[in-house]
């Protein structure tokens, strides 16, 4: 894996520090802290350049923040991790909660709000 997937690297790139600027229509997963989850964050950031807003460090977990819709494509996650991913399956066991509604398919996950 050529990409450094650590908590520090993810927070350096994506941490939201001013919580007053969070979008009103938040969607996204709450993930345990491990290398796989950091790969999920990186893949979501790549797949959603307009709606991904960042992450909030909550101690034992990280909250991924998107506005109205976030998509996680299996192919992007596999590219980031450098290996095949069981999809669905491997993401959900690390996701303790999420904001919005969710669609789980064999090639993507989508968190969204119906407005």
Secondary structure, DSSP 8 states (H G I E B T S, - for coil): --S---HHHHHHHHB---GGG--SSEEEEEEESSHHHHHHHHHHHHH-TTTEEEEEE-SSEEEEEEESEEEEEHHHHHHHHTS---TTTTTGGGEEEEESEEEE-SSEEEEE---
